Amino acid sequence: MQQEALKIQLAEQNVELIRAIYVGPDGITRGKAFRPGSLDEILESGLGLTQAQASVTVFDHLPPESKFQPVGEVRIRPDLETFQVLPYLPGHARMLSDIETIDGQPWELCPRNLLKSFLSKLADQGMVIRAAFENEFTIFINVNGEWQPLDQLNCFSSAAMDLASPYILPIISALEKQGVIVEKYYPEAGHGQHEIPVRHQPGLQAADQQVVFRETVRGTAQANDFRVSFMPKASPESAGNGCHIHFSLWDSSCEQNLFYDADGKYGLSQTARHFMAGILKHLPALMAFTAPTTNSYSRFVERCWSSCYVCWGPDNREATVRAASGFRGHESATVNLEFKPSDPTCNPYLALASLVCAGLDGIKNAFDPGEPILTDPALFSTEERESRGLTRYPIDLATALTALEQNDVLRTGLGARRVTDYVTMKRSEIEMIDSLGKDAEQQAYLFRF
């Protein structure tokens, strides 16, 4: 019945192409489009895809060391529940997709199915994760044939809001037409940098919403003759684009926030503390997924609001994990944790799955996160940081990948073959960037994300 209703909608809205999209391990949104007349066939059988496509880098290079070469087939299987007409591109619609084997089983390298498996593990313990990806992005306009940041105004500047309004309002409109609830908007500290936080959603919908967000911001920009970039550090002299992940665990009915305890310090429950401690323990390996490009590590410098020391703190925006205070009168619903070392180039399914994997290990072993840090860690002397056990983040992607290889919890939880192939793909990406010289990162990341 749902398919028949969809066919009527396709005809009424003059849809000519339906995109079946997925996000590869490299973080790039990819897919194939089909005509509405093929809807029944595609929903039943999916679209053909070589296995090798899940191992390519952002340069579309397939590492020869990858296990998945151009022999073997999988299927792009659209999820009917995610159908949306694209408000910024007449005649086009979109469905998010899983990658399955040819006999309809979840494929081992499908990031969306990986997240589903971890959500099932939470469900087995009577828990649901609610999350939101908080994106910063840079607006570029064409000035005499050259793409330049929209402005160089101040963080939260009213003048920057005025200047950006013709660009921001079409984005917000397109998001809300697709059911994405925009909660706030403000200019950020970087040149041409802006942020649009959206409403949190249950696990899979939160990651799906992140895909829709990136697609919509980019597509709306192109439809209105400007460009956006989610590149973590688009300009060396400017603040970088982060994608902080807010999250909390709830009971299976989504009525009780399991991270909140009215009697707990900073309103945090023991569950929240254990989950956070798991994330801090596994942080270097986690960052291979949450900060997955060579450019990501340019953000992590002292006193730049991005965090660079492993720690947590209440409303501390220079901590790895910020214990976000609740809003007065709604504390039980709004207390949450914010994970800072993440950026918009991450695959949201891999990022959220890896956070859940680490957090569940923290709960299982009752890890303790240690004492909170109540100031910017950069203000401590080197000796003070050492005495508190504060370590720096990985210096680059290669270091994070090595940490991932050596992390038994993540290798086992995410799957050893998945981790091996991911590391192979990312190391090939690093080699390509190193071989191309100083402009390679701009070429690789500026307008690809």
N, C-alpha and C positions, 0 to 999 in steps of 0.2 A: 504494500500500500504506500509506503514511504517513497519507493522508487517512482510510482505512478504520479504522486504529488510533485516530485522533483521534475519529472518530465514536463508537467504543465508549467512549472515555474521557469524552466529553461526556455520554453516557447514564449511565455509572456514577457520575459526580460531579454529576449533576443540574444541569448548566449550562443556563441558560435564555437568556442573552444573551452574545454574544461582541463585545467592543469591537475595532474596527479603529482604532487611534489613530496620530497623527502629531504632531510638534511643529512649529508654525508658525514663520516667521521672527521673530515677536514673542516666542517663548519659551513660549507657552501650549500645553499638551498638549490636543489636540482630537481629535475622531473621530466615528464613527458606530457604532452597535451593530446586530447582526443576530441572527436566531434560528438555532439550530443546523441546522434543516432547509434553510437557504439556503447552507450551507457550500460545496458544490461550485460553485454559481453565483458566489458572491462571490470564491472563490479564482481562478476563471477570468476573471471580467470586472471585479472590483472594485466599489466603491461610488461613485456619482456625487458630484461636488463642483464647485462653481463655482470658476473660476480666481481670482476676486476674493478668495476666502477666505484665500489666501496673502499678501494685501496688507493685511489689516485690522490695526489696532492692538489693544493690550490692552483698549481700550474698545469693541471690536467696531465701530470706525469705519473706513470705507473712504475713504482720501484721494481726493478728486476728481482729483488729479494722477497717481494711480497708472495705469500702463499696463493693469493687469488689473482691468477693471470687470466687472459681472455679466453679461457675454456671453462664452461660451466655457466649456468643460467639461473637467475632468480626472477621474482615478479614484484613489480610495484603494485601494491593492493590498496586502492583508495578507501578511506574511511568515510562512509556516507554521512556520518554524524558531523563531519567537519565541513560540509559543503558551504561555500560562500560565493556569492556573486561579487566580483571585484568592483567596488564603487569608483575606483580611480582609472579603470581601463574598460571602456564599453565593449561588450561582446565576450568578455572573459570571465571565467569562474575558476574556483580552486577547491581541491580536496587534499587534505593532508593524508599521507600514506604510510603504511608499513612495508617492509621488505620481507617477502616470504619465499620459501622454497617452491619449486614447481608443483609440489603436491599440497601446497597451502599451509605449511607449517612455518612458525616463526624462524627466520634465518638468523644464524648465530652472530652476524655482524650488524643487525638492524638496531640502531640506537633507540628507536621508539619502543620496540619490543623489550629491550633491556630495561628501560624505565618501568614498563608494565610489570616486569618480573619483580622489581624491587618494591613497587606499590603493593604487589600481592604479598610480599614478605611482611610489609607493614600491616596489611589487613589481617594476616594470620596472628598478629599480636594485638589486634583491636585498635589499630592506629591508621590515621589518614594524614598525609602531609598537605598543607596548603602553602602556596608559594607565589611570589611575584618577582619577575626580572625587571630591574630598575635601570633603564637604558639612558646613557648619554650618547649624543651623536653630534656631528659637526655639519652645519649647513654651508654649502658652497654655492656661490653665484658666478655667472660668467661675466668677467670684466675684460673687455677687449680680447676675447678669445681665450682667456686663461681662467681656470677655476680657482677662485679665492674664497677664504672664509667670509661669511656674511658680515661679521663685525669684530671689533676688538674692544668691546665695552665690558663693563664690570659684571661680576657674578650677581645674579638676582636683580640686575639693573632694570628699572622701569623703561629706560630709553631703549634697552636691548629688546624688551617685549614689544615696544612700538615698532621697531625696525623689523622684527621677525614675524609679526602678526600675519602678513600675507602668505607666509610659508608654513607657519604653525597651524593656523586654523583649518586649512584643507586636510592636513594630516589628522588632526583630532576628529574632524567630521568623518573621514574615511574609516578611522578606527571604530568610532561609535556605530557606524552603519553596519559593522560586522560584529557587533555585540561586545567589543572591548570597552570596558568602563574606564575612562580616563579620570584619574583622581586629582592630579595637579599638573601644572606646567611652570617651568621657570628657566631663565637663562642660567648657564653655568659659567665656570671660571675661565674656560678655554676660549680661544678665538673662534667665534661662530658656533660655540658649543651650547646645546640646549638639552633639556631633560623632560620627559613625559612619563611620570609614574602611573601605573595602571593597577586596577584592583586585583588582589590575590585570588587564586583559583585552586581547586584540588589538583594534585600532582600532575597527571597527564595533561589536563586542560591548561595548567600553568605553562608547561613546556610548549604545548601547541600554540598558546597565546603569544609566546615569545617569537615563534616562527611567523605568525600572522603579523606581529608588530614590526619586525624587521622588513618583511615583504611589503607591508603597507607604507611604511615611512619611505622606503626606497622608491616604490612604484609611484606614490603620490608626488614625490619630488620630481621624478622624470616626466610625469604627466603635466607638471606645472613649470617646466623649464628651469629647474634648479637641481642640485645634486645633494645627497647626504653621504656621509661616511661614518661607519662604526669602527674605523681603524682605531686601535687602542691609543696610539700616540701619533696622530696625523702630522703634528708639528713639534719639533724638538723644543721650541721655546714656549710652548703652550701646554696647559693641563690636558691630560689624556682622557679618553672615553672609557668609563667603567660600565659594568653591568652588575651592580650589586644584587645579590639574591637574598630576598627576605623570605623567611619560612618559619613555620610552627607546626607542631604535631597536635592532632585532635583525636578525640575518640571516634569510633566508627560511625556514630550518628552526626558527627561534626557539631556537637552541642557543647563540648567541653574542651577548652584549650589546655592540652597536657603540658605545655611549657609554663603555664601560669600557676603560681602559688601565692596567695595573698600574704602568707606568713613567711615566705621565702625572701632572702635578701635580694633586692632589686626586682622582687616579684617573680623570681625564677623558681621553678620546681626542680627537684632532683633529676627528673627526666631531661629537662632542658640542659642542666649542667653536664650530665653524662653524654648527651648527644653532642654538645659543643666540644667536650673534651676529646671525643673521637675524631672530630674534624681537625682540631689542633694537632693531635698526635699524627695524623696522616697527611698533614698539609702539604709538604713538598711534593708528594705523589699526586694529590688532588689537583694541584696547580697545572699538571700536564693536561688536564681536561678543562679547567676553568680559565686558565690563561694560556691558550694553546698556540700562540704564534711567537715568532722571534721578537716581534714588535711589542708584545704584551709586557715584556719585562722592563721596557723603558719607563713604564708608569711607576714602578715601585721604588721611589726615591723618598728620602726623608722630607717631611713637612709639605707634602703635596696632596694631602687628603685621600691618599690611595692605600695607605698602610704598607709597611715593609718589614715589620717585626712580628714574630709569631706570639700573639697574646690575645686576650679578650678584655673587654671593659664595658661598664654601663654607659651608654650613649657616648662612647669614645670612637670618634670617626677616624682615628689613626690606629685602631686595633683590627686584627684579622677578623674577629667576630665582635660585632657590636650588640650588646643586649639592649634592644630598643625599648624604651619606656612606653608604657601604655598611655592612652589618652584618658583624661580624667572622666570618671563615670563609666568608662568602657574598658577598664584595664584587663578584665578577664578575656576580652575578645581581641585586644590589640597588642598585648605583649608578644614580641617575636624576636628572632635572631636575624642579624644581617651579616651575610658573608661578603667581605670586601674584595679579596683578590680574584676578581672575575671580570671579564670584559665581553663585549657583544660578539666577538669572533668565536665564542664557544658554541659547541653543539649543545643546545639546552637539555636534550635528553641525556647525553653523557654527563653533563655537569651535574644535573639534579640526581641522577642515579648514583654517581660517585659520592656526592654528599650524603645520600641516604646510606650507602654502604659503610662509609666511615662513621656516621652517627650511630648506626645500629651496633657497630663494634664497640662504640663507647658505652652504649646502654648495656650490652651483653656483659662487658667487663667492669661496669660501674667505674669507669675512668673519672678522675677529678680534673677539672680544668685549671686548678691552681688559683692563686689570688688574682683578682682583677687589677688591671693597670688603669690608674685614675688620671693619667696625664698622657701627653704625647711621648711615646717611648724615645723619640729622638732627643728629648730634653735631658734624658739620663746620660751620665758619663758612660764610657765604655765599661768601666769597672762595675757600675751599678747595673747595667744591662746583663753583664755576665753573672753577677750575683743573683739576679732574678731569673736567670735561665732564658733570657730573651735572645732568640736566634734570628738571623736575617732570612728573608725568603730566598729561594733559589736565584742565582744570579742570571740565569738564562734558561731558555726552553730545554736545552740539552741536559742541564742539571736536573730539571724537573722530570724529564723522561727517564733518566737513570734512577731517580728515586721511585718512580712508578714501577720500573722493572724489578726493583728490590723489595717492593711492598707486597708481602704475601696476602694480606687481607684484601687489597684491591685486585691483585692478580686472580685470586680465587673467586672473589665475589663477582667481578666483571667478566671473568673468563680469560684464561691464559692466552688462548689463540687470539681473542679480540685485542688484548693488551699488546701482544707481540706484533700484530699487524699494524696497530695504531702507532706504536713506537717506530716501526720500520717506515711507515708513511711520513711521520713527522720528521724523522732524521733525514729522509730524502728531501723534504721541503727545506730544512736548514741548509743542506749542502747546496741546493739550487740557489738559495738566497745568497749564501756566501760566495758563490761563483759569479754572481751577476753584478757585484759591486754596490756602491753606496745608495743607489736609487732602487735597489731590488725590493725593499720593503714597500716603498710607495707603489711600485708596479704590482706587487702581490696583493696588497691589502686595501689600498685607498678606496676604490669603488667596487671591490668584489663583495664586501660585506655591507 
